[in-house]
């Protein structure tokens, strides 16, 4: 039997949707900042006992190097880190856009057209194990060093998960939805936009999110071997000649930060105004955020 104390306790508990933005921000800090501080403390402790600081710099020199490449001018360039991050981000975004269109189109076609599915399954099975970076030598021969090669590498890395997830999403749409729509004379593009696309969108976004992670890895590695001037991967690899370990670590941190921003402020926002708003997350077993 519930007591008055139990009722008060239940009233004091807030659901996630009831938190203000300020409360969510402080909760995020509480959940994440201790981990970052712990990593910095462990790093500083190890660096303190390493005899060669150029190979394992301490935290303050890393922060100072971050200040230099962010707020000071290097030659004619202000915020070198920003320029490198911009070039990496736009290459990956262009590759992701290409991969999204190609991957979604092929995945939907595989899910809806039987003969095309049979045709593509062996090709997809052969392409999936190939690392995107394996294409870089022949792409350099075809297109040379630069943006075209980099965009192709990132697009290839991201397209395969998009194809696979979209195909799965279309194949797993509840057939009752399709029959119900067809009973109301929904055919062709109407059926696609009203049923097939919304029903498979959680899987599509999942594939694009996986593709983004693969594109980042392939893009950064590709910049180390195929970029000609700018890019985080190029900058990290080039700094080895000066034994600038601090800048390497700053570049790695920038990769994580840019990837976090793209995930948090692009994909998560798009997900909230589509699949979460439409209630599709609950249909596939997810939870409303």
Residue frames relative to the residue before (quaternion, step in Angstrom):
aa qw qx qy qz dx dy dz
X 1.0000 0.0000 0.0000 0.0000 0.00 0.00 0.00
X 0.4300 -0.7234 0.4803 0.2472 3.58 -0.75 1.05
X 0.2627 -0.7589 0.5792 0.1401 3.54 -1.01 0.85
X 0.6782 -0.4719 0.3617 0.4318 3.55 -1.33 0.17
X 0.6158 0.5540 -0.3454 0.4411 3.58 1.09 -0.72
X 0.6357 0.5267 -0.3202 0.4647 3.57 1.02 -0.85
X 0.6473 0.5192 -0.3240 0.4544 3.58 0.97 -0.84
X 0.6453 0.5137 -0.3229 0.4642 3.59 0.98 -0.85
X 0.6486 0.5220 -0.3223 0.4506 3.58 0.96 -0.86
X 0.6591 0.4954 -0.3180 0.4681 3.58 0.97 -0.81
X 0.6479 0.5195 -0.3221 0.4545 3.58 1.04 -0.74
X 0.6633 0.5167 -0.3083 0.4449 3.59 1.11 -0.66
X 0.6184 0.5523 -0.3448 0.4401 3.58 1.20 -0.43
X 0.2197 -0.7845 0.5701 0.1061 3.56 -0.80 1.06
X 0.4011 -0.6654 0.5716 0.2639 3.52 -1.15 0.67
X 0.6655 -0.5217 0.3392 0.4121 3.63 -1.14 0.49
X 0.6627 0.5173 -0.3169 0.4391 3.61 1.00 -0.74
X 0.6613 0.5380 -0.3022 0.4265 3.60 1.21 -0.43
X 0.5409 0.6209 -0.4112 0.3910 3.60 1.22 -0.17
X 0.4353 -0.6617 0.5410 0.2829 3.57 -1.12 0.69
X 0.6713 -0.4891 0.3595 0.4253 3.58 -1.27 0.27
X 0.6417 0.5234 -0.3249 0.4568 3.57 1.02 -0.79
X 0.6562 0.4998 -0.3123 0.4713 3.59 0.97 -0.82
X 0.6423 0.5101 -0.3277 0.4688 3.59 1.00 -0.78
X 0.6324 0.5356 -0.3344 0.4488 3.60 1.00 -0.79
X 0.6889 0.4659 -0.2877 0.4750 3.58 0.87 -0.92
X 0.6172 0.5253 -0.3480 0.4712 3.59 1.07 -0.61
X 0.6336 0.5203 -0.3305 0.4676 3.58 1.04 -0.78
X 0.6423 0.5112 -0.3234 0.4707 3.58 0.97 -0.83
X 0.6602 0.5212 -0.3063 0.4457 3.55 0.93 -0.91
X 0.7051 0.4727 -0.2644 0.4577 3.58 1.01 -0.82
X 0.8046 0.3529 -0.1420 0.4560 3.59 0.98 -0.84
X 0.6292 0.5786 -0.3550 0.3785 3.61 0.94 -0.80
X 0.6333 0.5346 -0.3681 0.4214 3.68 0.83 -0.75
X 0.6308 0.5326 -0.3428 0.4482 3.60 1.02 -0.71
X 0.6598 0.5000 -0.3088 0.4682 3.58 0.95 -0.89
X 0.6498 0.5128 -0.3203 0.4607 3.58 0.95 -0.86
X 0.6375 0.5310 -0.3268 0.4526 3.58 0.99 -0.82
X 0.6425 0.5163 -0.3218 0.4660 3.59 0.98 -0.84
X 0.6639 0.5035 -0.3063 0.4602 3.59 0.92 -0.90
X 0.6499 0.5126 -0.3200 0.4609 3.59 0.97 -0.82
X 0.6571 0.4971 -0.3113 0.4735 3.59 0.94 -0.88
X 0.6400 0.5218 -0.3251 0.4608 3.59 0.97 -0.88
X 0.6697 0.5000 -0.3017 0.4588 3.58 0.87 -0.95
X 0.6468 0.5274 -0.3222 0.4469 3.57 1.00 -0.78
X 0.6661 0.4777 -0.3043 0.4853 3.59 0.97 -0.82
X 0.6659 0.5175 -0.3077 0.4406 3.59 0.90 -0.95
X 0.5934 0.5904 -0.3641 0.4083 3.59 1.09 -0.65
X 0.7518 0.3853 -0.2043 0.4947 3.58 1.06 -0.75
X 0.5416 0.5923 -0.4180 0.4256 3.62 1.25 -0.01
X 0.4190 -0.7535 0.4539 0.2249 3.56 -0.72 1.06
X 0.7440 0.3448 -0.2045 0.5345 3.61 1.15 -0.49
X 0.2450 -0.8166 0.5034 0.1405 3.64 -0.09 1.24
X 0.5774 0.5899 -0.3897 0.4085 3.61 1.14 -0.45
X 0.6982 0.4483 -0.2684 0.4894 3.58 1.12 -0.60
X 0.7915 0.1038 -0.0315 0.6014 3.58 1.11 -0.67
X 0.0909 -0.8504 0.5160 0.0481 3.61 0.40 1.21
X 0.5018 -0.6362 0.4971 0.3104 3.53 -1.23 0.55
X 0.7223 -0.4793 0.2836 0.4101 3.56 -1.29 0.34
X 0.6680 0.5210 -0.3285 0.4176 3.62 0.82 -0.90
X 0.6585 0.4830 -0.3388 0.4672 3.68 0.84 -0.75
X 0.6188 0.5295 -0.3507 0.4623 3.61 1.08 -0.63
X 0.6650 0.4877 -0.3004 0.4793 3.58 0.95 -0.89
X 0.6364 0.5183 -0.3296 0.4666 3.59 1.03 -0.74
X 0.6434 0.5043 -0.3215 0.4778 3.60 1.01 -0.77
X 0.6064 0.5409 -0.3468 0.4685 3.58 1.07 -0.70
X 0.6421 0.5153 -0.3199 0.4689 3.59 0.96 -0.85
X 0.6588 0.5265 -0.3163 0.4345 3.60 0.91 -0.89
X 0.7588 0.3901 -0.2214 0.4723 3.60 0.76 -1.00
X 0.6716 0.4821 -0.3025 0.4743 3.60 1.25 -0.14
X 0.8303 0.2503 -0.0883 0.4901 3.58 0.81 -0.99
X 0.6945 0.4363 -0.2838 0.4968 3.61 1.19 -0.27
X 0.4947 -0.6585 0.4917 0.2824 3.54 -1.25 0.52
X 0.1362 -0.7595 0.6321 0.0713 3.54 -1.04 0.90
X 0.7973 -0.0790 0.0054 0.5983 3.57 -0.15 1.27
X 0.7821 -0.2492 0.2185 0.5276 3.56 -0.63 -1.15
X 0.6397 0.5465 -0.3074 0.4445 3.59 1.27 -0.04
X 0.1967 -0.7530 0.6193 0.1038 3.55 -0.90 1.00
X 0.8306 0.0776 -0.1144 0.5395 3.57 -0.94 0.96
X 0.1207 -0.8302 0.5438 0.0234 3.53 0.45 1.28
X 0.6348 0.5408 -0.3326 0.4404 3.58 0.99 -0.81
X 0.6344 0.5323 -0.3291 0.4537 3.59 1.03 -0.78
X 0.6596 0.5087 -0.3101 0.4582 3.58 0.96 -0.87
X 0.6490 0.5008 -0.3165 0.4773 3.59 0.93 -0.85
X 0.6639 0.5053 -0.3055 0.4589 3.59 0.92 -0.90
X 0.6345 0.5391 -0.3277 0.4465 3.59 0.99 -0.83
X 0.6817 0.4855 -0.3044 0.4548 3.60 0.84 -0.93
X 0.6500 0.5019 -0.3219 0.4711 3.59 0.97 -0.79
X 0.6777 0.5123 -0.2989 0.4348 3.57 0.87 -0.96
X 0.7048 0.4548 -0.3059 0.4503 3.62 0.81 -0.87
X 0.6009 0.5411 -0.3690 0.4582 3.61 1.06 -0.62
X 0.6890 0.4764 -0.2854 0.4656 3.56 0.89 -0.94
X 0.6453 0.5168 -0.3324 0.4539 3.60 0.98 -0.75
X 0.6376 0.5014 -0.3321 0.4814 3.61 0.99 -0.77
X 0.6519 0.5072 -0.3104 0.4706 3.57 0.96 -0.84
X 0.6542 0.5095 -0.3108 0.4645 3.58 1.02 -0.78
X 0.6301 0.5254 -0.3395 0.4601 3.60 1.00 -0.75
X 0.6523 0.4960 -0.3078 0.4835 3.57 0.94 -0.90
X 0.6733 0.4966 -0.2956 0.4612 3.58 0.88 -0.96
X 0.6348 0.5438 -0.3330 0.4365 3.58 1.03 -0.76
X 0.6873 0.4717 -0.2876 0.4716 3.57 0.82 -0.98
X 0.6940 0.4667 -0.2820 0.4701 3.58 0.82 -0.99
X 0.6925 0.4997 -0.2873 0.4338 3.58 0.83 -0.99
X 0.6736 0.4836 -0.3014 0.4707 3.58 0.91 -0.88
X 0.6512 0.5211 -0.3225 0.4476 3.59 0.94 -0.86
X 0.6890 0.4639 -0.2847 0.4786 3.59 0.86 -0.95
X 0.6546 0.5279 -0.3164 0.4390 3.60 0.95 -0.85
X 0.6595 0.4881 -0.3079 0.4816 3.59 0.97 -0.83
X 0.6432 0.5174 -0.3252 0.4614 3.57 0.97 -0.83
X 0.6450 0.5112 -0.3227 0.4674 3.60 1.00 -0.78
X 0.6915 0.4944 -0.2821 0.4448 3.57 0.99 -0.78
X 0.7664 0.3813 -0.1849 0.4828 3.58 1.14 -0.61
X 0.7529 0.3295 -0.1806 0.5404 3.61 1.14 -0.57
X 0.4145 -0.7684 0.4354 0.2197 3.55 -0.39 1.26
X 0.7038 0.4640 -0.2915 0.4521 3.60 0.78 -0.97
X 0.6405 0.5150 -0.3323 0.4628 3.60 1.06 -0.66
X 0.6036 0.5482 -0.3482 0.4626 3.58 1.11 -0.68
X 0.6712 0.4877 -0.2976 0.4723 3.60 0.90 -0.92
X 0.6455 0.5266 -0.3141 0.4553 3.57 1.08 -0.74
X 0.7479 0.4450 -0.2222 0.4396 3.59 0.92 -0.93
X 0.5562 0.6415 -0.4051 0.3392 3.62 1.04 -0.63
X 0.6819 0.4559 -0.3250 0.4707 3.69 0.78 -0.80
X 0.6388 0.5237 -0.3339 0.4541 3.60 0.99 -0.79
X 0.6611 0.5026 -0.3020 0.4682 3.57 0.94 -0.91
X 0.6440 0.5301 -0.3189 0.4500 3.58 1.00 -0.80
X 0.6784 0.4750 -0.2918 0.4785 3.59 1.07 -0.68
X 0.6980 0.4876 -0.2813 0.4427 3.59 1.00 -0.78
X 0.5932 0.6254 -0.3673 0.3494 3.60 1.00 -0.76
X 0.7171 0.4412 -0.3028 0.4466 3.69 0.82 -0.74
X 0.5827 0.6055 -0.3812 0.3854 3.62 1.18 -0.35
X 0.3671 -0.7102 0.5465 0.2494 3.64 -0.70 0.97
X 0.5518 -0.6295 0.4295 0.3387 3.56 -0.96 0.84
X 0.6358 0.5557 -0.3331 0.4195 3.58 1.05 -0.74
X 0.5504 0.6227 -0.3969 0.3897 3.60 1.20 -0.42
X 0.6332 0.5354 -0.3304 0.4507 3.59 1.21 -0.45
X 0.5074 0.7124 -0.4089 0.2605 3.60 1.15 -0.48
X 0.6549 0.5102 -0.3670 0.4197 3.71 0.80 -0.71
X 0.7057 0.4411 -0.2824 0.4771 3.59 0.85 -0.91
X 0.6230 0.5322 -0.3456 0.4573 3.61 1.10 -0.62
X 0.6162 0.5266 -0.3465 0.4721 3.58 1.07 -0.68
X 0.6384 0.5104 -0.3281 0.4736 3.59 1.04 -0.71
X 0.6939 0.4776 -0.2775 0.4621 3.59 0.97 -0.83
X 0.8436 0.2010 -0.0423 0.4961 3.57 0.71 -1.14
X 0.4673 -0.6721 0.4547 0.3510 3.59 1.22 -0.25
X 0.6564 -0.4723 0.3907 0.4398 3.54 -1.33 -0.07
X 0.5588 0.6301 -0.4251 0.3318 3.57 -0.98 0.72
X 0.8280 -0.3259 0.1889 0.4154 3.49 -1.39 -0.21
X 0.6332 0.5542 -0.3516 0.4102 3.61 0.91 -0.85
X 0.6610 0.5008 -0.2989 0.4723 3.56 0.93 -0.91
X 0.6695 0.5099 -0.2997 0.4494 3.57 0.92 -0.92
X 0.6639 0.5052 -0.3078 0.4575 3.58 0.92 -0.89
X 0.6356 0.5227 -0.3334 0.4601 3.60 0.98 -0.80
X 0.6512 0.5225 -0.3228 0.4458 3.60 0.91 -0.89
X 0.6958 0.4622 -0.2816 0.4722 3.59 0.86 -0.93
X 0.6396 0.5249 -0.3316 0.4533 3.59 1.01 -0.77
X 0.6455 0.5122 -0.3216 0.4665 3.59 0.96 -0.83
X 0.6627 0.5189 -0.3089 0.4429 3.57 0.93 -0.91
X 0.7383 0.4292 -0.2317 0.4658 3.59 0.98 -0.85
X 0.6173 0.6026 -0.3532 0.3622 3.60 1.06 -0.68
X 0.6582 0.5502 -0.3304 0.3937 3.59 0.90 -0.87
X 0.6663 0.4564 -0.3292 0.4893 3.67 0.86 -0.71
X 0.6208 0.5412 -0.3464 0.4491 3.59 1.06 -0.69
X 0.6403 0.5149 -0.3203 0.4714 3.58 0.98 -0.84
X 0.6994 0.4939 -0.2782 0.4353 3.56 0.76 -1.08
X 0.7008 0.4654 -0.2799 0.4626 3.60 0.86 -0.92
X 0.6398 0.5158 -0.3304 0.4642 3.59 0.99 -0.78
X 0.6241 0.5369 -0.3224 0.4673 3.57 0.98 -0.85
X 0.6644 0.4929 -0.2974 0.4766 3.58 0.92 -0.92
X 0.6573 0.5296 -0.3113 0.4365 3.57 0.95 -0.88
X 0.6698 0.4871 -0.2996 0.4736 3.57 0.94 -0.87
X 0.6770 0.5047 -0.2982 0.4451 3.59 0.94 -0.85
X 0.7411 0.4158 -0.2301 0.4743 3.59 1.10 -0.62
X 0.3632 0.7132 -0.5158 0.3057 3.61 1.20 0.26
X 0.5341 -0.6318 0.4600 0.3225 3.55 -0.96 0.88
X 0.4033 -0.7422 0.4736 0.2493 3.65 -0.53 1.09
X 0.5462 0.6056 -0.4051 0.4133 3.59 1.19 -0.41
X 0.6157 0.5460 -0.3488 0.4485 3.59 1.04 -0.74
X 0.6761 0.4956 -0.2970 0.4573 3.56 0.91 -0.95
X 0.6738 0.4872 -0.3053 0.4641 3.59 0.89 -0.90
X 0.6312 0.5281 -0.3374 0.4571 3.59 1.03 -0.74
X 0.6643 0.4908 -0.3046 0.4744 3.58 0.97 -0.82
X 0.6597 0.5043 -0.3100 0.4629 3.59 0.99 -0.82
X 0.6176 0.5439 -0.3505 0.4470 3.59 1.10 -0.59
X 0.6988 0.3941 -0.2521 0.5411 3.57 1.29 -0.36
X 0.5842 -0.6421 0.3285 0.3722 3.55 1.28 0.69
X 0.3860 0.6881 -0.5174 0.3314 3.60 1.05 0.69
X 0.1234 0.7826 -0.5951 0.1350 3.56 -0.60 1.16
X 0.8153 0.3077 -0.1838 0.4549 3.54 -1.35 0.17
X 0.8493 -0.1066 0.1021 0.5068 3.55 -0.95 -0.95
X 0.5897 0.5609 -0.3764 0.4426 3.59 1.10 -0.56
X 0.6548 0.4959 -0.3010 0.4844 3.57 0.96 -0.88
X 0.6435 0.5360 -0.3223 0.4412 3.56 1.00 -0.83
X 0.7511 0.4187 -0.2277 0.4568 3.59 0.71 -1.09
X 0.7255 0.4448 -0.2522 0.4607 3.60 1.05 -0.66
X 0.8071 0.2511 -0.1115 0.5226 3.60 1.05 -0.66
X 0.7520 0.4366 -0.2512 0.4252 3.57 0.50 -1.20
X 0.7079 0.4602 -0.2804 0.4566 3.59 0.76 -0.99
X 0.6862 0.4517 -0.3169 0.4741 3.67 0.77 -0.83
X 0.6628 0.5302 -0.3132 0.4259 3.57 1.00 -0.80
X 0.7418 0.3827 -0.2190 0.5053 3.57 1.07 -0.68
X 0.4375 0.7449 -0.4356 0.2531 3.61 1.24 -0.19
X 0.6174 0.5273 -0.3836 0.4400 3.69 0.89 -0.62
X 0.6661 0.4800 -0.3019 0.4845 3.59 1.00 -0.78
X 0.6181 0.5462 -0.3430 0.4494 3.59 1.04 -0.77
X 0.6831 0.4774 -0.2871 0.4722 3.58 0.87 -0.95
X 0.6139 0.5367 -0.3465 0.4637 3.57 1.07 -0.68
X 0.6651 0.4990 -0.2985 0.4685 3.58 0.97 -0.85
X 0.6542 0.4994 -0.3158 0.4722 3.57 1.00 -0.79
X 0.6321 0.5237 -0.3362 0.4617 3.59 1.02 -0.74
X 0.6482 0.4829 -0.3139 0.4980 3.60 0.97 -0.81
X 0.6414 0.5317 -0.3164 0.4537 3.57 1.02 -0.83
X 0.6228 0.5397 -0.3434 0.4506 3.58 1.03 -0.73
X 0.6473 0.5094 -0.3204 0.4678 3.58 0.96 -0.84
X 0.6725 0.4791 -0.2973 0.4794 3.58 0.96 -0.85
X 0.6343 0.5323 -0.3310 0.4525 3.58 1.03 -0.76
X 0.6215 0.5342 -0.3429 0.4591 3.58 1.01 -0.75
X 0.6814 0.4841 -0.3024 0.4582 3.57 0.82 -0.97
X 0.6893 0.4702 -0.2838 0.4726 3.57 0.88 -0.95
X 0.6574 0.5312 -0.3161 0.4309 3.58 0.97 -0.85
X 0.6691 0.4857 -0.3032 0.4737 3.58 0.90 -0.89
X 0.6663 0.4830 -0.3036 0.4803 3.59 0.92 -0.88
X 0.6443 0.5278 -0.3220 0.4502 3.58 1.02 -0.78
X 0.6325 0.5302 -0.3377 0.4525 3.58 1.02 -0.73
X 0.6162 0.5615 -0.3496 0.4276 3.57 1.10 -0.58
X 0.7850 0.3005 -0.1595 0.5176 3.59 1.12 -0.58
X 0.8058 0.3098 -0.1334 0.4868 3.60 1.11 -0.56
X 0.5728 0.5751 -0.4070 0.4189 3.63 1.18 -0.16
X 0.3565 -0.7748 0.4945 0.1674 3.55 -1.07 0.77
X 0.8376 0.1204 -0.0516 0.5304 3.61 1.07 -0.46
X 0.8405 0.0827 0.0141 0.5353 3.58 0.50 -1.23
X 0.4647 0.6504 -0.5227 0.2964 3.53 -1.29 0.47
X 0.5768 -0.6162 0.4068 0.3493 3.58 -1.05 0.72
X 0.6477 0.5131 -0.3214 0.4625 3.57 0.97 -0.81
X 0.6400 0.5165 -0.3122 0.4755 3.56 1.00 -0.87
X 0.6784 0.5014 -0.2971 0.4474 3.59 0.89 -0.95
X 0.6492 0.5135 -0.3213 0.4600 3.59 0.96 -0.85
X 0.6943 0.4714 -0.2793 0.4666 3.57 0.88 -0.95
X 0.6645 0.5136 -0.3079 0.4471 3.58 0.99 -0.83
X 0.6441 0.5518 -0.3318 0.4130 3.60 1.05 -0.68
X 0.4931 0.6557 -0.4392 0.3661 3.60 1.23 -0.17
X 0.6178 0.5730 -0.3508 0.4086 3.59 1.08 -0.69
X 0.7194 0.3786 -0.2349 0.5329 3.59 1.17 -0.55
X 0.3834 -0.7313 0.4646 0.3200 3.57 1.33 0.04
X 0.3095 0.7603 -0.4989 0.2779 3.54 1.07 0.88
X 0.0949 -0.8462 0.5237 0.0264 3.55 0.45 1.25
X 0.6059 0.5700 -0.3552 0.4264 3.57 1.05 -0.72
X 0.6729 0.4743 -0.3063 0.4779 3.59 0.95 -0.83
X 0.5820 0.5660 -0.3783 0.4447 3.60 1.06 -0.64
X 0.6922 0.4714 -0.2765 0.4714 3.57 0.90 -0.93
X 0.6087 0.5297 -0.3479 0.4773 3.59 1.09 -0.66
X 0.6528 0.5132 -0.3096 0.4632 3.59 0.99 -0.83
X 0.6392 0.5141 -0.3245 0.4711 3.57 1.00 -0.80
X 0.6459 0.5066 -0.3167 0.4754 3.59 1.00 -0.81
X 0.6345 0.5274 -0.3295 0.4590 3.59 1.05 -0.75
X 0.6028 0.5487 -0.3540 0.4586 3.59 1.05 -0.72
X 0.6703 0.4928 -0.2945 0.4703 3.57 0.90 -0.94
X 0.6731 0.5096 -0.3033 0.4419 3.59 0.94 -0.88
X 0.6689 0.4860 -0.3052 0.4724 3.60 0.88 -0.91
X 0.6451 0.5133 -0.3221 0.4654 3.59 0.98 -0.79
X 0.6385 0.5228 -0.3193 0.4659 3.58 1.03 -0.79
X 0.6547 0.5138 -0.3125 0.4580 3.59 0.94 -0.89
X 0.6597 0.5033 -0.3103 0.4639 3.60 0.93 -0.88
X 0.6674 0.4941 -0.2993 0.4699 3.58 0.98 -0.82
X 0.7283 0.4689 -0.2463 0.4348 3.57 0.81 -1.07
X 0.8178 0.3090 -0.1268 0.4686 3.56 0.79 -1.01
X 0.6959 0.3939 -0.2873 0.5274 3.62 1.23 -0.01
X 0.7855 0.3458 -0.1991 0.4730 3.58 0.41 -1.21
X 0.6692 0.4928 -0.3211 0.4541 3.59 0.91 -0.82
X 0.6394 0.5136 -0.3275 0.4692 3.61 1.01 -0.77
X 0.6537 0.5065 -0.3133 0.4670 3.58 0.95 -0.88
X 0.6378 0.5314 -0.3235 0.4541 3.57 1.01 -0.80
X 0.6687 0.5143 -0.3052 0.4419 3.59 0.96 -0.84
X 0.7283 0.4129 -0.2533 0.4848 3.61 1.00 -0.72
X 0.7028 0.4016 -0.2750 0.5188 3.61 1.25 0.01
X 0.8438 0.2226 -0.1385 0.4682 3.58 -0.17 -1.26
X 0.6569 0.4875 -0.3306 0.4706 3.62 0.99 -0.69
X 0.6670 0.5022 -0.2975 0.4631 3.58 0.93 -0.91
X 0.7055 0.4538 -0.2646 0.4756 3.59 1.00 -0.81
X 0.4875 -0.6798 0.4268 0.3436 3.60 1.24 -0.21
X 0.4093 0.7380 -0.4637 0.2697 3.60 1.21 0.26
X 0.5688 0.5970 -0.3967 0.4033 3.61 1.13 -0.49
X 0.6506 0.5045 -0.3196 0.4691 3.57 1.02 -0.77
X 0.6321 0.5555 -0.3389 0.4208 3.58 1.04 -0.75
X 0.7517 0.3490 -0.2084 0.5194 3.60 1.07 -0.68
X 0.6645 -0.5548 0.2896 0.4083 3.56 1.25 0.40
X 0.5064 0.6462 -0.4335 0.3715 3.60 1.21 0.25
X 0.4273 -0.6740 0.5384 0.2708 3.51 -1.37 -0.05
X 0.5048 -0.6338 0.4954 0.3132 3.53 -1.10 0.73
X 0.3184 -0.7621 0.5359 0.1751 3.54 -0.91 0.98
